[in-house]
């Protein structure tokens, strides 16, 4: 994704607007796919943690959160 945007900038500064636009669009497609996959992974992790919590009860949640620190 980042490579597409970098190459798009180079193409634009060298005067090749059509190629720059194509690379920019490709970068946007990569970004959209990345965000979609991130959402799917987040949903999978959340579902997995929810099943684990309901199976193991609060003690697993307490163990998972025991290293958290809070600032006032």
C-alpha positions in Angstrom: 0.0 0.0 0.0 2.6 2.5 1.1 4.8 1.6 -1.9 1.9 2.3 -4.3 1.4 5.8 -2.8 5.2 6.5 -2.9 5.4 5.5 -6.5 2.3 7.5 -7.2 4.0 10.6 -5.9 7.1 9.9 -7.9 5.1 9.4 -11.1 3.1 12.6 -10.4 6.3 14.7 -9.8 7.8 13.3 -13.0 4.7 14.4 -14.9 3.0 11.1 -15.5 -0.4 11.9 -14.1 -2.2 8.9 -15.5 0.3 6.4 -14.0 0.2 8.4 -10.7 -3.6 8.1 -10.6 -3.5 4.3 -11.4 -1.0 3.8 -8.6 -3.0 5.9 -6.2 -6.1 3.9 -6.9 -4.2 0.6 -6.4 -3.0 1.9 -3.1 -6.5 2.8 -2.1 -7.6 -0.8 -3.0 -4.8 -2.2 -0.9 -5.9 0.1 2.0 -9.5 -1.0 1.7 -8.5 -4.7 1.7 -6.3 -4.2 4.7 -9.1 -2.5 6.6 -11.5 -5.3 5.7 -9.1 -7.9 6.9 -8.4 -6.0 10.0 -12.1 -5.9 10.8 -12.5 -9.6 10.1 -9.5 -10.4 12.4 -10.9 -8.2 15.1 -14.2 -9.9 15.0 -12.6 -13.3 15.0 -10.4 -12.4 18.0 -13.4 -10.8 19.9 -15.5 -14.0 19.2 -12.7 -16.2 20.3 -12.1 -14.2 23.5 -15.8 -14.1 24.3 -16.1 -17.9 24.0 -13.0 -18.3 26.2 -14.5 -15.9 28.8 -17.8 -17.7 28.9 -16.1 -21.1 29.1 -13.4 -20.2 31.7 -15.3 -17.6 33.7 -14.1 -14.4 35.2 -10.8 -15.8 36.5 -9.4 -15.9 33.0 -10.5 -12.3 32.5 -8.8 -11.3 35.8 -5.6 -13.1 34.7 -5.6 -11.4 31.3 -6.1 -7.9 32.9 -3.8 -8.3 35.9 -0.9 -6.6 34.1 -3.0 -3.5 33.2 -2.1 -0.3 34.9 -4.3 2.8 35.3 -3.5 6.4 35.7 -5.6 8.8 37.6 
